[in-house]
Amino acid sequence: MPEQKILRCPTCRTIVPMDSPDVPFCSDRCRLIDLGKWASGDYKISSPILDPDVLEGLAENMPRKQDEDDE
């Protein structure tokens, strides 16, 4: 029989049943706490973007700075 994986809530570390509607969180409260941390900037993705397609798309969408000589 395969071993069942134990999943813990990333916010409060409570064990979460896999059939819970709030997976991977134990409750809507923990889900909102996590969302608040993302919104306030507590969580950051610190690795650089290395995919050339993504970098190209970012460069196309960035506003261009005008040189002071152009003014």
Stockholm file with secondary structure:
# STOCKHOLM 1.0

chainA/1-71         MPEQKILRCPTCRTIVPMDSPDVPFCSDRCRLIDLGKWASGDYKISSPILDPDVLEGLAENMPRKQDEDDE
#=GR chainA/1-71 SS CCCCCCEECTTTCCEECTTCTTTTSSSHHHHHHHHHHHHHTCSCCCSCCCCHHHHHHHHHHSCCCCCGGGC
#=GC SS_cons        CCCCCCEECTTTCCEECTTCTTTTSSSHHHHHHHHHHHHHTCSCCCSCCCCHHHHHHHHHHSCCCCCGGGC
//
